[in-house]
Amino acid sequence: MSKKQVEIDLDNIKPEEKLKYEIAEELGYLDKVMTTGWKSLTAKESGRIGGLITKRKNEQKKVISQ
């Protein structure tokens, strides 16, 4: 059985998803995600992405509330 490959249009995704892909690219995981999907990341890699998403969202809230 082969897994279904889904084409991802990075120019046509929700802002939350865009942030996730941007961070994956910064960390060097984007190629891995694009070829084998998010499930191919280790828990450590996924956690790092999630942590950076949270950090950036909190930074944006601080800027907005000032």
C-alpha positions as CSV (number, residue, x, y, z in Angstrom):
1,M,0.0,0.0,0.0
2,S,1.3,3.4,-0.8
3,K,0.4,6.6,1.0
4,K,-1.5,9.2,-0.9
5,Q,0.6,12.3,-1.8
6,V,-1.3,15.5,-1.3
7,E,0.0,18.6,-3.1
8,I,0.2,21.6,-0.8
9,D,-0.1,25.1,-2.3
10,L,1.9,27.2,0.1
11,D,0.5,30.4,-1.4
12,N,-3.1,29.3,-0.7
13,I,-3.2,28.3,3.0
14,K,-4.6,29.7,6.2
15,P,-2.4,32.1,8.2
16,E,-2.0,29.6,11.1
17,E,-0.9,27.0,8.7
18,K,1.4,29.4,6.9
19,L,3.2,30.2,10.2
20,K,3.7,26.4,10.8
21,Y,5.2,26.0,7.3
22,E,7.4,29.1,7.7
23,I,8.8,27.8,11.0
24,A,9.4,24.3,9.5
25,E,11.3,26.0,6.7
26,E,13.4,28.0,9.1
27,L,14.3,24.9,11.0
28,G,15.2,22.9,7.9
29,Y,12.2,20.5,8.1
30,L,10.2,21.8,5.1
31,D,11.6,19.4,2.5
32,K,10.9,16.4,4.8
33,V,7.3,17.6,5.5
34,M,6.7,18.3,1.8
35,T,7.9,14.8,0.7
36,T,6.7,12.6,3.6
37,G,4.2,14.7,5.5
38,W,3.9,16.0,9.1
39,K,3.8,12.5,10.5
40,S,7.4,11.9,9.5
41,L,8.7,14.4,12.0
42,T,9.9,13.2,15.4
43,A,8.3,14.3,18.6
44,K,11.2,16.6,19.2
45,E,10.9,18.3,15.8
46,S,7.2,18.7,16.2
47,G,7.6,20.1,19.7
48,R,10.1,22.6,18.5
49,I,7.7,23.8,15.8
50,G,4.8,24.0,18.3
51,G,7.0,25.9,20.8
52,L,8.0,28.5,18.3
53,I,4.4,28.9,17.1
54,T,3.3,29.6,20.7
55,K,6.2,32.0,21.2
56,R,5.4,34.0,18.1
57,K,1.7,34.2,18.9
58,N,2.5,35.5,22.4
59,E,4.9,38.0,20.9
60,Q,2.2,39.2,18.5
61,K,-0.3,39.6,21.4
62,K,2.3,41.7,23.3
63,V,2.8,44.0,20.3
64,I,-1.0,44.4,19.8
65,S,-1.7,45.1,23.5
66,Q,0.9,47.9,23.7
